[in-house]
Each structure stands twice: as C-alpha cells, then as structure tokens.
C-alpha cells in the first residue's frame, strides 16, 4: 500500500532537514555485532524499509523495499566531522537511503552517530530505532512497526481550518495549477548542491544538571518554558518562537509532529518569573487548542504538493515566480515571517537496557536546522544531565 507524502511534503526538498543522534556506549561489542543490530533495527520498522517515489505528476509516496536502503558505515572521525560531511551529501531517497548510521570510537567508548532524513520520522522516531538497536544487541526479539501516514483521513476530526484559510489555499492552488510545473530528483539535487555550496554547519553543546534547573523553575512551570524564557531574555531581539508538538499515536517510526509558534518579546520591566508565567500560558493555550496544534499540518496537507516544492526551490534560489515568492514569505521561508527561535525538547530519554554488558553512557540530540527558523536549539535529558544543542548554519557568501 502506498503512503503518500502530503502534510510533511516540505521535508522532501528542504536541504537541511536532518535529525541527528549521538549514542555513547560501553561494552565489549564488535563492529560486526553493531552492524547486525543496526540492520535488524532497520528491518523492524516500515519507515526504514521504504524508498521515496516521485512521479512526473508531482505525487510522492513511500514504497516498500525488500532490503533497506539505509546505511551502516564504519568510521574513525569525531561525530561532528561525520555530521558536517554527511549533511552536505544528499540522501538517495529514491533508493531508500533515509538514515545513515556511523560507528566510531571515542575515549574508550563506542559512538553511534545516527543521521536521519526528516521523512523517516521525527526525533522520537530515531529514539525508537535506537531502542531497537539496543534490544537487538541484548538478543531481545524486535517487533515490526508500521509507519503512520499523516493524511487527510488521519487529520479529520483533529482540528479544522477556518473557512477563510481554506478559501485562501484553494485560491493559490488554482493559481498554481495554471503553471502546471512539476519538479524532479534533478531539482532535489540542485537545491541541495546550491544550498551547501554556500553554507556550513556548526554544533555547540552545553550541559546542565536537571535537578538544579528544576529548582530554578517557578512553581507550576515546566523546564521547557523556563529555558525558552531564558533564551528570550538572553536574546531580546527575538520575539517569535517555534515549538514542535508531538501528535504521536503509535510506537512506530514516522513523522508524528506538528508545531506551534508564540510571539512574545521579553519584557525587562517585569520580573523573570512573570515573563516565564506569560510564556508558559501562551505555549499551553496553543497546545490545548486543536485548531492551533494541528494548524500547520492541516495547512500543508491542503496545499498543492508541487507548490510546496516550488516554495522550497524559490527560497533557495532554484526557482522564481511571483506566486511562490509570496507564499514563501507567508510560510516564513523568506522575509520577516520566519521564526527567530526554534526549540525542540525531547525531554528525558529512557532507553530500556536488558544487559549489563551494554551500557548507554549518553545520548545527544542534534535538531534539524529548518529554513524557516533563524536559531535552532535541541534539548534532551539523559540521566540527570540536560543538554542544549545549538545547531547553527553559517552563510559563507
């Protein structure tokens, strides 16, 4: 059965939408054991057993393969070097290369560096893959997990677009249909080459004791709201924050994430606690409202798929039209509508371990540097350590 790419269509031509995880392990494990465990994990998930088909009529969908096109690579470099090299190299989506798992060593530890295209899933999906790898290393049987498709049928009943928004989307879809422009894998490679010719990536990490952070949080305030307030306090030029929101309904690898945005400029005339309370209320007011929680998915699913492709190509200098320039600005890829800050928090990572011979020392989450946000921060907690990862892209022009 084909699973069409609709709500997550922007990820198809986005040249920098990659999720990364660094897993540091102790144990007497051979590279052969690790390779076998990684491929066992690939085979246990529908998402890592598919390729992407892009038809001449603009349709794109997942198609099942007999053998996974995802990779396992022995390496000797530091994980940052592998990240900087891998993100410059486009994934062969049409061959099923949706994930690259590298293995190296660092300070007597085994390091798994997992570099995943967003079409294979979200951050929680990569954690599911990691759990399968650990299970396989511990000789635990793996359960095959289907991939959820965020389709119109899935979104029915989750939330509704306002009539004015529907009419607006229908209007621009009709305008786009007059052009009848469809894009190919050549355009996919072109946008990737064009982007990475002029950009380079930088990853900076900072660690904190989770218990000390909890003590600093005002009563009833989450660590996430506290951190966002702290970031806005440190960068008072920022006022629009994008926050991914999980809509996860099953245990499979797939892209089960929506997103909200709040607009708030840190007010120096108010106490830090008052600023935090305002931000916390703004976040949870939107999360609890289905219209705002599912808005971005409902909006994207309704847009003509090739128009979304054109917006990405327009944003990165590979296509030009007045219509797509306008839509790119509306969607925040160009102009003043982009997010000042994007914050993704995977919260506490709990990977179950069934063997004393395999010890997880640390897991680091590196968020995707999407084009509609200026600054990206990924947050994850392992044991009592919270790590903030800043993923920055430098323009070399």
Order of alpha helices (4+ residues) and beta strands (2+ residues): beta-alpha-beta-alpha-beta-beta-beta-alpha-beta-beta-alpha-alpha-alpha-alpha-beta-alpha-alpha-beta-beta-alpha-alpha-alpha-alpha-alpha-beta-beta-beta-beta
